[in-house]
Structures are given as C-alpha cells and as structure tokens.
C-alpha cells in the first residue's frame, strides 16, 4: 500500500512531466535524415538487461530498466513514427533498424 506522501510525489512528478510527454507525442517526422538518425539512436529493445556469468553459471541478472524512464513510451512511439515515415514515405527497407 502506497503512503499518501509517495502518492503525492508520483502525482506531482507526472503532472510536471505531462507537457513534455505531450510535446514528444505530437512530434511529426517529416525529414529523411532525422528519421534515420532517430531509428539509429533509439534502440529497438531495452539495452540495459544483462546477465553476468562465470562460465556457464549466472551470477547476477540485471533486469531491464527502460520502464523507469518516464519518457520510454514516447521514445518508442517516436522510433515507430520514424520507421513508418522511412517505409511509407521514402520507400526504404527498414529491416536494418529492427
């Protein structure tokens, strides 16, 4: 059960981040070079998940931390928009970015 202080903090943080989220969601991809750059720099999957092994034995498993990024959903959406622009508008094969 979350305390009221924790709930209030989360509410305030979400309230402060909402305008940035809306701005990211409203971005339109209309430039070939920008679309390629976005597909290159925004990873298709979470790059943080790791397993540290010693031989064939797993010592530590680090879970994916992408969901902790408050803009994770918006970044994935921007990457998708860029892929769609390259495929639909530019006629490019986007399999190199998948």
Secondary structure, 3 states (H helix, E strand, C coil): CCCHHHHHHHHHHHHHHHHHHHHHHHCCCCCHHHHHHHHHHCCCCCCCCEEEEECCEEEEEECCCHHHCCCHHHHHHHHHHHHHHHHHHCCCCHHHHC
